Amino acid sequence: MSEKKKKAIEVEKAIRINTANIKAATVNATMCEVNAKTYENNMIELDRLHKIKMNNIQLQIDRYIDNLKEMHKVLDDLLAEKEALHLELKEVFHYGEIICEFCGKYFTSQGISRHRQACSSKPVNKAIVEHEAEITEVSVDIDARKAALLAEIKRLEKVKPKRT
């Protein structure tokens, strides 16, 4: 075989290898483009799902705050009703009794006449307000609960997810 033919065979062989390499590179480039598009679509879908999840979380936080406020209103109403019932119970308990204008204690109609003589002669009138400590405690509890509610609402408003 001649030198020319050997060179031609080598060149043809190199061309075939080059063509095969080009085909392989083309297939790889196409696969990379498909993978990139797939990943891009996946990222778009994940972003959409993330936004949906964040909106759901925001709705849950808003419902939690609304429920918290509503329950505190109900609790305030129940505490006010308890105070009213307490005063009504006091009236029922002392039904038919007369209150001493000097000390505020309750007595029967027979006992008040004896008590007034002794109570009015004392130099210091002792007005005893029954259950004052309990009512004060309830008021303090209400104030503390309202302060805790406001603090919780402020904390939750800071937690609100940022909408993108």
PyMOL commands that set and color helices and strands:
alter all, ss='L'
color gray80, all
select helices_A, chain A and resi 3-93+109-120+132-159
alter helices_A, ss='H'
color red, helices_A
select strands_A, chain A and resi 98-99+106-107
alter strands_A, ss='S'
color yellow, strands_A
deselect
rebuild
show_as cartoon
